[in-house]
Amino acid sequence: MSRSEILAVDAMGGDHAPESIISGLDIAALRHPKAHFLIFGDETRVAPLIAATRRLKNACELRHAGEVISGDMKPTVALRLRDSSLRRAIDAVLEGEAAGVISAGNTGALLALSKIVLKTLKGIDRPAMAATAPSARGDVVMLDLGLNVVYDARNLVEFAMMGELFARAVLGLPAPTVGLLNIGSEEGKGDETLRHAAAMLRESPISKQFKGFIEGHDIAAGTVDVIVTDGFTGNVALKTGEGALKFVGGLIKQVYSAGPLAKLSKLLARGSLLRLKETLDPRRYNGAVLLGLNGVVVKSHGGTDALGFAHAIDVALDMTGNDFNSRIAEWLAAMDRALLSSESAAAAADAPSQPVATQPDV
């Protein structure tokens, strides 16, 4: 089997581990018959669950891990647990046994271990967290969602590049459009870092896909396919969107339970409500990816169920199957060539003109 079809799985991370993890893997084994899973966890708890599955038991290998990183454990403590299920799964990627790792456990520990063990790709200054979200025009990609509070223009350009490739791999878009989240869409808006990043993107290999600055309302409108911002702003926007969806969902339930006529209306609109529920189901968007590392690293929501975890596995296999990291290296090389050409042209334009030598009169 191809290495791109092998994932390392932390079976002990998450609120409902290992039961929801193993059930999710069983669903994934049906969706991806060629996939193979290296499962790390407490053998006494995990082995009976695997034995009871229909498909997973023929598509996995269980490796015992004697330690568990709890959800509230500090990353500095987690780094010292060499036999934890999370550390062993990440080590499998480092050693070339798996193309990616997935965990529903401690986010801080996953980030710290991934950065220290796998390290960032050559040419990438900072990794970024990306995920998909619903919009009026279909699913969109947003990054960074919380990893980078301190950043510069080059980081935003790298995020844009990785987000564009992510949208190709996960959403199947041939030429995703990209926008920088700002306080206004006009060219002069925002700080110098944003304006510098925009100028760099206009000279980049994705210049035709770059649509300039976008505002907060453009996220749900689906104005662009890839929304690029810093980790602080992105995390606030993400949590605001999640809260808004829960609020709207609660209002819909109240409206359709207000009385006999409302309940009758609910029955008549059942088909439309089911489609709406499916579109807004957070499990469809489970699976945030830490982009820019030497290996695919996927973070599942800790409280998700089996179906949500299976979706996160879909994301991981989309990434490994599209040879994501090799495409990042190609993009970086093209970006550096474009910037070098732009700088050379600017230097030539600024250089003083030389007088033309003339033949002296005889």
LUMKE-156862 format. One line per field, with one value per residue (C-alpha): x, y negated, z negated; residue number from 0; residue in one letter. Coordinates in steps of 0.001 Angstrom, whole numbers, plus 500000, padded with zeros to 6 digits. Layout:
// residues N
x [X:...] $
y [Y:...] $
z [Z:...] $
k [NUM:...] $
r [A:...] $
***
This chain:
// residues 362
x [500000:501050:502419:499951:497122:498531:497465:498693:495826:495831:493063:493127:492611:489184:486164:484735:487929:488588:485016:484187:487650:487341:483749:484840:487691:485234:483167:486339:487385:484163:484674:488360:488874:492576:493393:495351:495487:498259:496329:498127:496484:495816:495641:493330:490718:491195:491664:488118:486634:488576:487595:483914:484174:483036:485736:488416:489759:491070:492511:494570:497439:497178:500289:500181:500967:501175:500613:497752:497908:494841:492907:494100:497752:500272:502303:505554:504438:503131:506518:508078:505673:507583:505157:501923:499512:499867:503679:503896:501501:503533:506755:505263:505064:508620:509900:508111:505627:502612:501921:499820:498563:495127:494085:491023:493109:494912:495407:498349:500158:499478:500888:503959:504825:504243:506459:509266:509160:508193:509407:508258:508842:511874:510845:507846:508373:505233:502629:498980:495711:493146:489598:486515:483303:479880:478988:476213:478246:479508:482322:485229:488678:489861:493290:495023:492584:494678:498325:499944:499232:502581:503058:504456:503558:505551:503629:500310:501577:502598:499156:497527:499642:498947:495230:495024:496590:494375:491247:492426:493061:490027:487364:488496:488603:490820:491646:490475:490075:491905:491186:492898:490550:490635:488542:487571:487891:489565:493272:494303:492589:494403:497898:501197:501600:498324:499070:502558:501135:498588:501352:503353:500324:499715:503209:502834:502010:498374:498022:495054:493236:493942:490878:492348:490860:487584:485508:483914:480558:482331:483127:479515:478764:481455:482973:486250:487170:490111:490034:493498:494132:496268:495617:494052:491536:490848:490082:487723:485937:485667:484193:481824:480585:480103:478122:475963:475120:474092:471976:470169:469664:468087:465757:464586:463748:461778:459840:458777:457755:455651:452293:450188:450369:454132:454547:452400:454572:457618:456171:455428:458943:460646:462639:463991:464825:466765:468819:469478:470498:472881:474440:475029:476036:479396:480513:480774:483470:485412:489127:491445:494846:498192:499706:503423:504820:506834:503811:500038:498688:494910:493128:489637:487270:487554:483813:482887:481196:482142:480720:482610:485857:485309:485038:488357:489893:488441:490320:493580:493409:492574:495745:498037:496583:497286:500975:500342:503832:505563:503230:504090:507793:507007:504896:507583:510170:507841:507096:510776:511415:508535:509718:513317:512162:510047:512923:515324:512897:512437:516212:516694:514026:515634:519189:520588:520782:524302:525411:525790:529399:529917:532699:534804:534875:538010] $
y [500000:496411:494451:491651:494011:494701:492542:492639:492248:491144:493376:491900:488186:486544:486387:489720:491667:494376:495421:492547:492767:496450:496058:493141:495184:497977:495471:494203:497744:498082:494730:495389:499108:498624:496718:498287:496999:497294:496983:495984:496420:498578:502104:503372:500731:500404:504006:505188:502162:502950:506619:505599:503495:504679:503197:501544:504809:505679:502215:501368:502216:501573:500471:500218:496837:496761:493026:490634:486848:485399:482464:480073:481160:478395:478829:478680:481747:483527:483159:485379:488304:490339:493292:491322:492301:488828:488815:492329:491390:488289:490330:492707:489781:488711:492240:492448:495134:492870:489818:488054:488047:487317:486618:485328:484626:481698:478965:477321:480635:481581:478263:478354:481966:481528:478438:479986:483521:482873:479264:476809:477249:475529:472008:471852:469531:470397:473173:472144:473815:474085:475428:475282:473412:472988:469949:468805:470015:473303:474287:471893:472211:469953:469575:468900:469960:469425:470401:467050:463872:462366:462307:460309:459779:462790:465010:463843:464589:468082:468573:467511:469969:472862:471984:471971:475440:476647:475507:477398:480584:480609:478669:479780:476230:475796:472118:470951:467201:465618:462563:460825:460121:456403:453603:452446:453508:450307:450476:447968:449812:451718:451478:451526:455291:456018:453543:455024:458568:457480:455977:459208:461306:459117:460105:463787:466866:466593:462911:463632:465432:462739:460504:458000:457070:458501:457694:459820:460151:461615:464816:466023:464516:466657:463701:465647:469303:468700:466159:465239:463534:463728:466250:463805:462367:465757:467426:464615:464816:468611:468566:465730:467769:470882:468862:467308:470742:472055:468936:469292:473016:472279:469669:472106:474690:472068:470943:474472:475446:472374:474103:476565:474528:474116:477875:478505:476066:478004:481214:479501:478039:481213:481771:478223:478283:481523:479997:476932:479104:481077:477907:476393:479648:478866:482459:481742:479174:481152:481510:478514:478961:477653:476518:476040:479041:482023:484273:483881:483092:482978:481847:483208:481432:483085:483396:484804:488151:490996:489298:486087:487984:489828:486473:485393:488559:487621:484320:486036:488490:485678:483938:486964:488107:484743:484729:481415:480745:481270:478728:476240:476576:475943:472892:471425:471745:470002:467289:466604:466354:463891:461720:461774:460736:457929:456668:456782:454803:452218:451881:451406:448699:446851:447060:443774:443768:443966:441421:442870:442880:440828:440776:437635:435142:435272] $
z [500000:500573:497616:498478:497457:493977:491018:487417:484947:481307:479932:476426:477168:476936:474653:475837:476507:477359:478262:480649:482220:483086:484303:486479:487914:488767:490788:492469:493376:495384:497132:497866:498566:499383:496185:493321:489746:487145:483886:480689:477295:474245:475666:472916:473783:477534:478676:477735:479548:482722:482553:482533:485713:489132:491368:489232:487806:491277:491968:488913:486629:482885:480994:477238:475660:471886:471279:472007:472414:470705:472104:469400:469339:470030:473228:471241:469264:472364:474047:471377:471942:474505:474448:474804:477589:479121:479066:480516:483337:484229:484080:486669:489118:488291:488932:492289:491274:491828:493995:491391:487823:486388:482803:480972:477873:476262:478912:477169:476782:480414:481625:479364:480147:483885:484096:482041:483486:487121:487452:490109:493819:495314:496293:493934:490990:489009:489309:489525:488548:491358:491496:493681:492888:494545:496640:498966:501969:500560:498221:497688:496087:493277:491683:489331:486591:483488:483810:484650:482724:483769:487549:490461:494128:495300:492851:494315:497819:496704:495115:498406:500361:497985:497846:501638:501838:498975:500867:503947:501943:499640:501581:505043:506419:509506:508875:505415:504908:501969:499811:496875:493960:493150:491651:495135:498752:499970:500823:498149:495280:492554:491153:492996:492547:494351:497141:497610:497727:500325:502476:502257:503217:506276:507449:506472:508574:507354:508279:510597:507770:505172:504792:502336:498983:497675:494593:491878:493633:496686:494737:494609:498018:499630:501467:501763:501293:498927:496074:494779:491458:488305:485547:483082:485540:487104:483781:482753:486131:485857:482351:483302:486273:484141:481607:484333:485789:482372:481786:485128:484541:481162:482674:485352:482679:480717:483812:484743:481200:480393:480827:482850:486073:485708:485254:488339:490282:489131:490572:493892:494037:492850:496035:496129:492427:492811:495637:493500:490547:492744:494170:490731:488999:487313:487836:491582:490869:488284:488915:488626:490270:489002:492286:492894:490993:492244:492330:492303:488821:488283:485105:484558:482179:478774:478258:481653:482210:484554:487658:486915:486392:489678:491448:489944:491367:494777:494530:493549:496453:498897:497760:497935:501248:502895:501879:500147:498794:502141:503694:500945:501830:505519:504651:502401:505149:507612:505038:504424:508174:508568:505683:506952:510410:508937:506781:509746:511886:509130:508665:512403:512483:509582:510975:512381:516137:517592:520224:523689:524882:528082:530609:530109:532937:535083] $
k [0:1:2:3:4:5:6:7:8:9:10:11:12:13:14:15:16:17:18:19:20:21:22:23:24:25:26:27:28:29:30:31:32:33:34:35:36:37:38:39:40:41:42:43:44:45:46:47:48:49:50:51:52:53:54:55:56:57:58:59:60:61:62:63:64:65:66:67:68:69:70:71:72:73:74:75:76:77:78:79:80:81:82:83:84:85:86:87:88:89:90:91:92:93:94:95:96:97:98:99:100:101:102:103:104:105:106:107:108:109:110:111:112:113:114:115:116:117:118:119:120:121:122:123:124:125:126:127:128:129:130:131:132:133:134:135:136:137:138:139:140:141:142:143:144:145:146:147:148:149:150:151:152:153:154:155:156:157:158:159:160:161:162:163:164:165:166:167:168:169:170:171:172:173:174:175:176:177:178:179:180:181:182:183:184:185:186:187:188:189:190:191:192:193:194:195:196:197:198:199:200:201:202:203:204:205:206:207:208:209:210:211:212:213:214:215:216:217:218:219:220:221:222:223:224:225:226:227:228:229:230:231:232:233:234:235:236:237:238:239:240:241:242:243:244:245:246:247:248:249:250:251:252:253:254:255:256:257:258:259:260:261:262:263:264:265:266:267:268:269:270:271:272:273:274:275:276:277:278:279:280:281:282:283:284:285:286:287:288:289:290:291:292:293:294:295:296:297:298:299:300:301:302:303:304:305:306:307:308:309:310:311:312:313:314:315:316:317:318:319:320:321:322:323:324:325:326:327:328:329:330:331:332:333:334:335:336:337:338:339:340:341:342:343:344:345:346:347:348:349:350:351:352:353:354:355:356:357:358:359:360:361] $
r [M:S:R:S:E:I:L:A:V:D:A:M:G:G:D:H:A:P:E:S:I:I:S:G:L:D:I:A:A:L:R:H:P:K:A:H:F:L:I:F:G:D:E:T:R:V:A:P:L:I:A:A:T:R:R:L:K:N:A:C:E:L:R:H:A:G:E:V:I:S:G:D:M:K:P:T:V:A:L:R:L:R:D:S:S:L:R:R:A:I:D:A:V:L:E:G:E:A:A:G:V:I:S:A:G:N:T:G:A:L:L:A:L:S:K:I:V:L:K:T:L:K:G:I:D:R:P:A:M:A:A:T:A:P:S:A:R:G:D:V:V:M:L:D:L:G:L:N:V:V:Y:D:A:R:N:L:V:E:F:A:M:M:G:E:L:F:A:R:A:V:L:G:L:P:A:P:T:V:G:L:L:N:I:G:S:E:E:G:K:G:D:E:T:L:R:H:A:A:A:M:L:R:E:S:P:I:S:K:Q:F:K:G:F:I:E:G:H:D:I:A:A:G:T:V:D:V:I:V:T:D:G:F:T:G:N:V:A:L:K:T:G:E:G:A:L:K:F:V:G:G:L:I:K:Q:V:Y:S:A:G:P:L:A:K:L:S:K:L:L:A:R:G:S:L:L:R:L:K:E:T:L:D:P:R:R:Y:N:G:A:V:L:L:G:L:N:G:V:V:V:K:S:H:G:G:T:D:A:L:G:F:A:H:A:I:D:V:A:L:D:M:T:G:N:D:F:N:S:R:I:A:E:W:L:A:A:M:D:R:A:L:L:S:S:E:S:A:A:A:A:A:D:A:P:S:Q:P:V:A:T:Q:P:D:V] $
***
